[in-house]
Amino acid sequence: MTVSGERRAWGWVAHLRDGGTTPWADWRGEGTREGVYLPGAQQLELLRRLHLAAHRDGGRPSPRLVERIVEASAPGRGTPDLELVGATDASPFGPRPVDPVDLPDAELTRVATSLIAEDLVAAGARRPHEASPLIRPWRTRYRLVGDPWLADPVREALVARGRPPGGRGSVVVVLGRDVATMVADAWTSRCFDEGSVPWREWLDPFAAGHRVPPRVDLERAAATWARRVGPARVRVVLDPGALPRLLGQRRAQRRRRAQRRALPQPPALAADAVDLARQVAAVLGLLVLPSQRADLLRHTFLPRLLDAPGPPLLLPAEHAEWATQRAVRMRDRMLRAGYAVHGDPDRLVPRPEAVAPAGASGPTDAGVLALAVRLMLDETQGGSP
Amino acid sequence: MTRRLLLHVGTPKTGTSYLQDVLHRNRRTLAAAGISYPADRFDAHFLAALDLMRLPWGGLETEAIGAWDRLAEQVRDHHGTSIISHEIFAAASRSQVGRALRDLGHDDGTEVHVVLSVRDLVRQVPAEWQENVKHRSSISYARFLRQVQDPAREGRIASWFWSVQEIPDILNRWGHDLPPEHVHLVTVPPPGGPPEVLWERFSEAFGLGGLDLDLEAERVNPSLGVPETALIRRINAAANRQLPPADYRPLVRELLAHQTLSQRTGSPRLALPPEVHPWVRELEDSWVAEIRERGYDVVGDLADLEGGPPPTAWADPDQPSEKQVAGAAVDAIKALLLENGRLQQEAARLRGDLDAAHHDLERSYLRPTYRLREKAVRRLQDARLGRVALRAYRVGRGRSSRSA
């Protein structure tokens, strides 16, 4: 390591620790060694981006967050911590040093996800609804399946009201909406449970194989339950307005304030927010058990993502035809099977607004990084709920 | 007593499984000599490494949560010599190394020694490809070599390969805060020599000489030949989507690769393609020169890191002899049939045990005294006073079970 290169690097580290935003290539100052090793280029560039974002918002990250970033390491397999170009002699060993500005956004996000996951573990799961200890004996017996992004919050709310699913003579409610949105819902739901591969890596094999993800296949879900309980007890619900009555919620709504007792709607999230959850889920899987991970993602992390900017997750335009074909096939098969369908069966066909314009392709690395940086700043400034 | 830590951080395919097996099985003998190998299971240090480095590993990572902190605490609590060993520590970043040394007491006076067992790259390159294949990969040998040779080292395969195999870089990360005499390189002898030489070197590096250790190997990581590796790769391509990691490990890696296909001895061995050989030899020479200059403690001979000449007849694992692959496949099918037969016998035995238990249970239910007691309990439960009496009886009897 050359003396001037090393001093320049330590000077830049001190500059960043002090809230500086000068890029490495423009940095000319020097400093003294303040640690056993020079932090990696990814960590330092993430810190610089954090300061840039903080300056825009008129804030400043806490000294603790600054130190956590400096000492962090990217989780999982992938690019190792990289040296700053010009800070060291040109060594023939190890990965090539880089100018941090050239690092892909995804590499910076990798480091950020580790810190966000740690914050989530520290915050703990905050369930909005605890299961009611009092189970209503007069409750309508139901099972709720289908689109998990629609069904899970409804089921959870009903459990909290003392109306758990199951029981003798349950009606099976297969909940869905248009296939394009359900496909996005299925990936979103995976991202907030066990994590997933990236959007297109997950989606494209289904489209190429002319099949839909299992959680989207309402006809298959209906057939499975029809075999168990008989087709007469299966209801396919494509009109959300029909849901309260089928789940025995109508009377309760009349008696209490409608707003408080209404069944919850699925959270609307930006595509970047979902992808960030996916990446954070991967790190959380290394810190907590799977059941805790889902709780942290859904009940602690998701509320922080609700106001994340950016377009929602939409089906890519090139897959619109595939989704339409699968929707028509699903509709026809369900009608042939004779299930009771609440709502127009044509609601399965993708709505134009559920399909992305040509060229748009879901989450972006820049958007995900910007969101990750914003969340870290919110955390340090106490802005999180 | 001074705390001393011997931290064995790699590299893969250098006899590490054998070493860890010996250390684990001889924990009591080591403890009697004041040496702690803090591992309650044979893979405890592997789990600790996953935890430290936040590495996912086919679902095993859920077992690793908290493993690093537990291991570090055991090391800090031991007044004497402790040994930690796992080859994936080689991939730790500088910040992870910094945390590891801090947690293990380096700043509090613990004398830390880093041990790195190393083998020539001519053998390591094909061995790493084989490890990839034994971990579900279906990447071809040619593509693997292209990725490893790419100077950008982009992608998971190349970045992982170099992070666990590039000796000077591993030592930069692990040894930068240690005096060179606290960094020990154990070289793996060239093929064909007496097998005990490697253990003697390990023994010297870890200060185990004079201890009466059981050296019988129970866990090793054996190598496969060309057709056997090609077969596993084809199995991966065909079954990966359906076979979950929890089933892959015992069935493919253990049963097929380690227990069955590694026993086939007549197959051509994996080797570097002749055209890649000079590039690898050049790298080896530069590594040896660098290591010699740094002045580390070398147990063995640095010349061991200079790989042998290219094979006279090279067998391409991407284009294997189909006859040889078929032979390996027959052995694999036989092994699966035998295992299936064993499992069926086991299932039949368990079913028999279950039937016998059901039979005994039914007999006990059919006894008049049981039916009488059951009737009494049912009647008592129907009346409030009866329920109170029943509860009082159960409390008096000292059990809370509701069964009759």
Interface residues (C-beta under 8 A of the other chain):
Chain A: V36 Y37 L38 P39 G40 Q43 E71 A72 S73 A74 P75 G76 R77 G78 T79 P80 D81 P92 F93 G94 P95 R96 S114 A282 V283 G285 L286 L287 V288 L289 P290
Chain B: L50 D51 M53 R54 L55 P56 E61 T62 A64 I65 A91 S93 R94 S95 Q96 G98 R99 P151 A152 R153 E154 R156 S159 W160 W162 S163 E166 P168 D169 N172 H176 D177 S286 W287 E290
